[in-house]
Amino acid sequence: MDIDWSTLGFHYTETDYIVRASFHGHWINGELVGEWSAPYATRNKMIPVHAAATGLQYGQQVFEGLKVFRGVDGKVRVFRWKDNALRMQASAVGLKMAPVPVELFEQAMRLVIAKNKRFIPPYETGATLYLRPILFGSMHRIAVGPGHDFEFVIVASPIGPYYPGKFHCTSFIVNRRVDRSALFGTGAFKAGGNYGSSFRATEVAHLAGYDCLFLDSKFHRYIDECSAANFIGIKGNEYLTPRSTAILPSITNKSLMMLAKKEGLKVTRRKIRLEELADMQEAAACGTACVISPIDKVYDPDHEITYNFGAEPGPILTKLYHDLQDIQYGRVRDTHHWCTII
Ligand SMILES: Cc1ncc(COP(=O)(O)O)c(C=O)c1O
């Protein structure tokens, strides 16, 4: 195998196996009843899908993303996989799909890691093995409505560190013309449709040299999400993060909130008006891919206002970033029991 771990980005690299499992069932009195097959590994990455599958037509598709780390001690750790399994169940229920049982998620995850273990990057590289569990509707159906057959797949790919070298900042631009998700839509679920519908906004942002900051879709007043990541702001001794029915409950954010409390910060989850950025000393996007991506500025083109946080990551978010990575790489004791050693 000839992988240059140091040049890997956030791209798919071909690995040996994917793992699959199928659900076949029926809707009986509004309840989906059926059975999952046992998970199995296959080298074939192609999945024959019926042209009229509900996953293709009606967006019955949800997914997850989690990382496998090679620690300082050489051990392999998966971070909070059960939270991903539970979130995927919530997403599945949200789109009227069969939730993948936690035990099946775990078996499939262990199998895909075992079958691709030569792709787990060495510790010093900062690269990880990224797992992408996917669930989609496989049943053909012409009448609009949910299907009763589903396919669960886990794809694995080594990915590079988000910050190869320097921990750098990202700039965001506000977009009030494209919403990521309706207030009571599917934003809290990790559904593929949320991402497709945000591509127009991210393209506009990228062309202007930014990432996209999404506001609430009703008033366009409150901060929702930073591209595909949650928002965090530091105001004095307070860790602020939005409360919204339209944002994805980030596992990274949940973990950082606990670490922030441990550091003596006051953690507040509430609606955050965009103008409140002016009172914050630090801001960041957070998620599995980047852990924490500090924000240097947020530009609001409708009001021609720029909120500046400086070109260097602030001390509080930098500390939280290192605290979390120390746990993920086994450099400190995992007192929260977040890591599963494989
Ligand atoms: C829309 C969105 N928000 C937030 C996150 C961060 O979530 P997590 O920390 O669980 O990766 C992600 C990434 O999964 C995302 O896609």
The ligand as a Gaussian input file, in Angstrom:
#p B3LYP/6-31G(d) Opt

LIG

0 1
 C      -25.028000      20.375000       9.573000
 C      -24.032000      19.886000      10.557000
 N      -23.965000      20.506000      11.753000
 C      -23.085000      20.097000      12.700000
 C      -22.212000      19.052000      12.470000
 C      -21.267000      18.617000      13.527000
 O      -21.716000      17.438000      14.120000
 P      -20.693000      16.420000      14.774000
 O      -19.942000      17.172000      15.815000
 O      -21.521000      15.355000      15.360000
 O      -19.802000      15.959000      13.671000
 C      -22.243000      18.395000      11.238000
 C      -21.354000      17.262000      10.974000
 O      -21.748000      16.136000      11.161000
 C      -23.173000      18.807000      10.263000
 O      -23.237000      18.198000       9.083000

